[in-house]
Amino acid sequence: MDDVTKGHAARVRAVDPLLADQDELPVGDGQLIEAPDAAGVTRVERLDPGAMQSLWGPLVVSHLKARVAGADPEVALGGLLDRWTGLADEAMDVWWPSRDTAPVRALAVRGFAPTTVLAVGRPRPVDAPAVTIRRADDLDVLAPMYEALVAYDAQFGWVTTRARTTELLRAHLADAVLPREWCWLAEVAGRPAGFAVVSPPDAAGWIASVVDDAPVAYFGAMYVDPSARGRGVGAALVRVAHERAAAEGVSAMLLHHALPNPHSTPFWAGQGYRPLLTQWARHPQGRPRAR
């Protein structure tokens, strides 16, 4: 397994030196699976439907952390996927280095589709038109926009709306976001038009290890009301977030966005963000997933 891990890390490092955490494969409480030139750890996660995390995907997911090496990474990954899919009948996902494209055909031909990207960018000045941006502190204004964001992304099949979505989002905003994170509200003509949330470095430790850089901040959410799209609201929110991050010495910004979202992908590319890791996912074959 060591040779596989070293070969995998060397190949990934050659195409994306910013991506970290590729040179080890801790088993922990997972199950080790192996195939020629490949090794992986699989773990089944079961979520409480009343938990905030349940909004971001199916309630039961088999996760795979994989490492592949050798002369044909696609064949190596394919063999590992065949072992894994034979063990699981749940929804499945694997996060793959976005620039390591040699193996990914193995995912596509086995019914996996890219769903989400973890993107990385640098705090930089952003030109934006005059939009009023102020510190967000009104839960009753923010919560409906956050709920609209979740509902929009749920169209693409992984993020999920649940019976307690409204309650969970309000509690998350009140208990975690407003007291501890950077949060801004955009207004156009005196009316709420969007919001942005950024986790500062002291709250972004859970994700910071994926990049070989520091300090790291995490863009947790951004939403622009459909009536305000195309008016520079998103760019204005990013500008303020980048200014705050730069003032705090942040070197890298991370964020997740849904790949099929026709607004997110071009917008974040235009703001200087590029894919770092891509989530490839597959729902149980022949039956709808649990909601």
C-alpha positions as CSV (number, residue, x, y, z in Angstrom):
1,M,0.0,0.0,0.0
2,D,2.9,2.4,0.7
3,D,4.1,2.2,-2.9
4,V,0.6,2.9,-4.2
5,T,0.2,5.9,-1.9
6,K,3.6,7.3,-2.8
7,G,2.9,6.8,-6.5
8,H,-0.5,8.5,-6.2
9,A,0.9,11.4,-4.2
10,A,3.7,12.0,-6.8
11,R,1.3,12.0,-9.7
12,V,-1.1,14.4,-8.0
13,R,1.7,16.7,-6.8
14,A,2.9,17.0,-10.4
15,V,-0.4,18.3,-11.6
16,D,-1.5,20.3,-8.5
17,P,1.2,21.2,-6.0
18,L,-1.3,23.2,-3.9
19,L,-3.3,20.1,-3.0
20,A,-2.2,18.5,0.2
21,D,-3.2,15.4,2.2
22,Q,-2.6,12.9,-0.6
23,D,0.4,11.1,0.8
24,E,-1.3,9.1,3.5
25,L,-4.3,6.7,3.7
26,P,-5.3,6.3,7.3
27,V,-7.8,3.4,7.9
28,G,-9.2,4.6,11.2
29,D,-12.7,3.1,11.6
30,G,-13.1,2.4,7.9
31,Q,-12.5,-0.7,5.8
32,L,-9.4,-1.1,3.7
33,I,-10.0,-2.4,0.2
34,E,-7.3,-3.1,-2.4
35,A,-6.9,-3.9,-6.1
36,P,-3.8,-4.0,-8.4
37,D,-2.0,-0.6,-8.1
38,A,-4.9,0.7,-5.9
39,A,-5.9,1.0,-2.3
40,G,-8.8,2.7,-0.6
41,V,-10.6,3.1,2.7
42,T,-14.4,3.0,2.6
43,R,-16.7,4.1,5.4
44,V,-20.5,4.3,5.7
45,E,-21.9,7.4,7.2
46,R,-25.4,7.5,8.6
47,L,-26.9,10.9,9.4
48,D,-29.7,11.9,11.8
49,P,-32.4,13.5,9.6
50,G,-32.8,16.1,12.3
51,A,-29.1,17.2,12.0
52,M,-27.8,20.2,10.1
53,Q,-25.4,18.0,8.1
54,S,-28.4,16.0,6.7
55,L,-29.1,19.0,4.4
56,W,-25.9,18.4,2.4
57,G,-26.6,14.9,1.1
58,P,-28.3,11.6,1.5
59,L,-28.9,10.2,5.0
60,V,-26.7,7.1,4.3
61,V,-23.6,7.4,2.2
62,S,-20.6,5.1,1.5
63,H,-17.5,7.3,1.2
64,L,-14.3,6.2,-0.5
65,K,-10.9,7.7,0.0
66,A,-8.8,6.2,-2.8
67,R,-5.1,6.1,-3.9
68,V,-4.1,4.8,-7.4
69,A,-0.7,4.4,-9.0
70,G,1.0,2.4,-11.8
71,A,1.1,2.8,-15.6
72,D,-2.6,3.0,-16.1
73,P,-4.4,4.9,-13.2
74,E,-7.8,4.5,-14.9
75,V,-7.5,0.7,-14.8
76,A,-6.3,0.8,-11.3
77,L,-9.1,3.0,-10.1
78,G,-11.6,0.9,-12.1
79,G,-10.5,-2.2,-10.2
80,L,-10.9,-0.5,-6.9
81,L,-14.3,0.9,-7.7
82,D,-15.5,-2.6,-8.7
83,R,-14.4,-3.9,-5.3
84,W,-16.2,-1.0,-3.6
85,T,-19.5,-1.1,-5.5
86,G,-19.7,-4.8,-4.8
87,L,-19.7,-4.0,-1.1
88,A,-22.2,-1.1,-1.0
89,D,-25.8,-0.5,-1.9
90,E,-26.0,3.0,-0.5
91,A,-25.4,6.3,-2.1
92,M,-21.7,6.5,-2.8
93,D,-19.2,9.3,-3.2
94,V,-15.5,9.9,-3.6
95,W,-13.6,13.2,-3.7
96,W,-11.0,13.2,-6.5
97,P,-8.2,15.7,-7.2
98,S,-9.7,17.9,-9.9
99,R,-6.6,18.2,-12.0
100,D,-5.7,14.5,-11.8
101,T,-7.9,13.6,-14.8
102,A,-6.1,10.4,-16.0
103,P,-8.2,8.1,-13.8
104,V,-11.6,9.7,-13.9
105,R,-13.1,7.9,-16.9
106,A,-13.3,4.9,-14.5
107,L,-15.8,6.8,-12.5
108,A,-17.9,8.0,-15.4
109,V,-18.4,4.6,-17.0
110,R,-19.5,3.2,-13.7
111,G,-22.4,5.6,-13.3
112,F,-20.7,8.3,-11.1
113,A,-21.2,11.9,-11.9
114,P,-19.4,15.0,-10.8
115,T,-21.7,16.9,-8.3
116,T,-19.7,19.3,-6.2
117,V,-16.3,21.1,-6.4
118,L,-14.1,22.3,-3.6
119,A,-12.6,25.4,-5.2
120,V,-9.6,27.5,-4.1
121,G,-8.7,31.1,-4.7
122,R,-6.6,34.0,-3.4
123,P,-8.0,37.1,-1.7
124,R,-7.7,39.7,-4.4
125,P,-9.3,43.1,-5.3
126,V,-12.6,42.6,-7.3
127,D,-14.2,45.4,-9.3
128,A,-17.9,45.7,-8.4
129,P,-20.5,48.4,-8.9
130,A,-22.1,50.4,-6.1
131,V,-24.1,47.9,-4.0
132,T,-24.7,48.6,-0.3
133,I,-22.9,46.0,1.8
134,R,-23.3,45.9,5.6
135,R,-22.7,43.5,8.4
136,A,-25.5,41.0,8.6
137,D,-27.2,40.7,11.9
138,D,-30.9,40.1,11.2
139,L,-31.8,36.5,11.5
140,D,-35.2,37.0,9.9
141,V,-33.7,38.5,6.8
142,L,-30.9,35.9,6.4
143,A,-32.8,32.7,7.1
144,P,-35.2,32.9,4.1
145,M,-32.3,33.6,1.8
146,Y,-30.3,30.7,3.2
147,E,-33.3,28.4,2.8
148,A,-33.7,29.5,-0.8
149,L,-30.0,28.7,-1.4
150,V,-30.5,25.1,-0.1
151,A,-33.7,24.7,-2.1
152,Y,-32.0,25.8,-5.3
153,D,-29.0,23.5,-4.9
154,A,-31.4,20.6,-4.0
155,Q,-32.5,20.6,-7.7
156,F,-29.2,19.0,-8.6
157,G,-29.7,15.8,-6.6
158,W,-27.3,15.8,-3.6
159,V,-28.2,18.7,-1.3
160,T,-31.5,17.8,0.3
161,T,-34.4,19.8,1.8
162,R,-35.9,18.1,4.8
163,A,-38.9,18.6,7.1
164,R,-36.7,20.6,9.6
165,T,-34.7,22.6,7.0
166,T,-36.1,26.0,8.2
167,E,-35.5,25.2,11.9
168,L,-32.0,23.8,11.3
169,L,-30.8,26.7,9.2
170,R,-32.1,29.3,11.7
171,A,-30.4,27.5,14.5
172,H,-27.1,27.3,12.5
173,L,-27.3,31.0,11.7
174,A,-28.1,32.1,15.3
175,D,-25.7,29.8,17.1
176,A,-22.7,29.5,14.8
177,V,-22.7,32.1,11.9
178,L,-23.8,35.4,13.4
179,P,-21.7,35.1,16.6
180,R,-18.5,33.7,15.2
181,E,-18.2,34.1,11.4
182,W,-17.9,37.0,9.0
183,C,-21.3,37.7,7.5
184,W,-22.5,40.4,5.2
185,L,-25.8,41.5,3.7
186,A,-26.1,43.1,0.3
187,E,-28.8,45.7,-0.4
188,V,-30.1,47.2,-3.6
189,A,-32.4,50.2,-3.4
190,G,-32.7,49.5,0.3
191,R,-33.9,45.9,-0.1
192,P,-32.0,42.7,0.8
193,A,-30.4,41.3,-2.3
194,G,-28.0,38.7,-1.1
195,F,-25.6,37.5,1.7
196,A,-22.2,36.0,2.2
197,V,-20.7,34.0,5.1
198,V,-17.0,33.3,5.5
199,S,-15.4,31.2,8.3
200,P,-12.2,32.9,9.5
201,P,-9.0,30.9,9.9
202,D,-9.8,30.0,13.5
203,A,-13.1,28.4,12.4
204,A,-11.8,26.8,9.1
205,G,-9.5,24.2,10.6
206,W,-11.7,21.4,9.5
207,I,-11.0,22.1,5.8
208,A,-7.6,23.9,5.9
209,S,-5.5,20.7,5.6
210,V,-6.5,20.1,2.0
211,V,-4.2,22.9,0.8
212,D,-0.5,23.3,1.2
213,D,-0.9,26.9,2.3
214,A,-2.0,28.9,5.3
215,P,-3.8,30.7,6.8
216,V,-7.1,29.5,5.1
217,A,-10.6,30.9,5.3
218,Y,-13.7,29.1,4.1
219,F,-16.5,30.7,2.0
220,G,-19.4,28.9,3.7
221,A,-22.3,30.4,1.8
222,M,-23.2,33.0,-0.7
223,Y,-26.6,33.8,-2.2
224,V,-28.0,36.5,-4.5
225,D,-31.8,36.9,-4.9
226,P,-32.9,36.1,-8.5
227,S,-34.4,39.6,-8.9
228,A,-30.9,41.1,-8.2
229,R,-28.8,38.8,-10.4
230,G,-26.7,40.4,-13.1
231,R,-26.4,43.7,-11.1
232,G,-23.0,43.0,-9.5
233,V,-24.3,41.9,-6.1
234,G,-22.2,38.7,-6.0
235,A,-19.1,40.6,-7.1
236,A,-19.7,43.2,-4.4
237,L,-20.0,40.5,-1.7
238,V,-16.8,38.8,-2.9
239,R,-15.0,42.1,-2.9
240,V,-15.9,42.8,0.8
241,A,-15.0,39.2,1.8
242,H,-11.7,39.3,0.0
243,E,-10.8,42.7,1.6
244,R,-11.6,41.3,5.1
245,A,-9.6,38.1,4.4
246,A,-6.6,40.1,3.0
247,A,-6.7,42.4,6.0
248,E,-6.6,39.3,8.3
249,G,-3.6,37.8,6.4
250,V,-5.5,35.0,4.7
251,S,-3.5,33.3,2.0
252,A,-6.1,30.9,0.5
253,M,-9.9,30.9,0.3
254,L,-11.8,27.6,-0.1
255,L,-15.4,27.0,-1.0
256,H,-17.8,24.3,-2.2
257,H,-20.2,24.8,-5.1
258,A,-22.6,22.6,-7.0
259,L,-21.1,21.8,-10.4
260,P,-24.4,21.7,-12.3
261,N,-25.5,25.1,-10.9
262,P,-25.5,27.3,-14.0
263,H,-24.7,30.4,-11.9
264,S,-22.1,29.1,-9.5
265,T,-19.5,27.6,-11.9
266,P,-19.0,30.6,-14.2
267,F,-19.3,33.1,-11.3
268,W,-16.6,31.6,-9.1
269,A,-14.3,31.0,-12.1
270,G,-14.7,34.7,-12.8
271,Q,-13.7,35.6,-9.2
272,G,-10.4,33.7,-9.5
273,Y,-11.4,30.3,-8.0
274,R,-10.5,27.0,-9.6
275,P,-11.3,23.4,-8.8
276,L,-9.2,21.6,-6.3
277,L,-11.2,18.5,-5.5
278,T,-14.3,17.2,-7.3
279,Q,-16.9,15.0,-5.7
280,W,-18.1,12.1,-7.9
281,A,-21.3,10.6,-6.6
282,R,-23.7,7.8,-7.4
283,H,-27.1,7.2,-6.1
284,P,-28.4,3.6,-5.4
285,Q,-29.2,2.0,-8.7
286,G,-32.8,1.4,-9.7
287,R,-34.5,3.1,-6.7
288,P,-34.8,6.7,-5.5
289,R,-32.6,7.7,-2.6
290,A,-34.1,8.3,0.9
291,R,-34.9,12.0,1.6
